[in-house]
Amino acid sequence: MTPLAVVFLGLLGFQHPPLTASEVETVDREVRMVIETYYRLFNERNPKGMSEGLFHLPWIYLDPQGARLFESREETAKLFAESLSSIVPRGWDHSDFPEPNVCVLSLGAATVSGTFFRYKKDGSVLSEHGVSYVLGRTTDGWRVTALSSHPPGRALACKK
C-alpha cells in the first residue's frame, strides 16, 4: 500500500490501534455474556425478551435465501416465536452453543461463530446448526447487528 493510501485510510478512520490483551479479554467476556443471554432467553421461550435486549435495530438475518432486514422489535420477536413453534412440535427441549468462537475485531465489534445443538428432553440431539453473529457495542451495550445461519462446518475462524 502506498503511503498516500495509508494516510487516506487513516483519515477515514480505518486504522485502529492494536488492542491490549486486557481489552480483548474484556470484550470477549462481554460478548460471551450476550450470547449466553441469547440462548437462555431462547430456552425460556422468550422471543419478546430476545427482541428487546439483544438486537440493535435494524439488524440483518442472513440465511440460504439471502438477506432479510428486521427493523422492529415486533418483527424480531415474531421470527423467534415462529422458530420455536416449528421446533417444539418436533420434540425440542433446549438449545446449547457449547464452543462459541469469539473474534474480537475492535473495542466496538466482534463476531461469534460455531455450532449450536438442539436437544430433546431425553438429551438426544434433535439437530445441529452453524451460526455466526456480528455484534457491535452501542449506547445500550453489546447488541447483535447481524446473524447468519449456515452449515456446521462453515464457522468463522479468527486469526490471532
Stockholm file with secondary structure:
# STOCKHOLM 1.0

chainA/1-160         MTPLAVVFLGLLGFQHPPLTASEVETVDREVRMVIETYYRLFNERNPKGMSEGLFHLPWIYLDPQGARLFESREETAKLFAESLSSIVPRGWDHSDFPEPNVCVLSLGAATVSGTFFRYKKDGSVLSEHGVSYVLGRTTDGWRVTALSSHPPGRALACKK
#=GR chainA/1-160 SS CCHHHHHHHHHTTCCCCCCCHHHHHHHHHHHHHHHHHHHHHHHTTCHHHHHHHTEEEEEEEEETTEEEEECSHHHHHHHHHHHHHHHGGGTEEEEECCSCEEEEEETTEEEEEEEEEEEETTSCEEEEEEEEEEEEEETTEEEEEEEEEECGGGCCCCCC
#=GC SS_cons         CCHHHHHHHHHTTCCCCCCCHHHHHHHHHHHHHHHHHHHHHHHTTCHHHHHHHTEEEEEEEEETTEEEEECSHHHHHHHHHHHHHHHGGGTEEEEECCSCEEEEEETTEEEEEEEEEEEETTSCEEEEEEEEEEEEEETTEEEEEEEEEECGGGCCCCCC
//
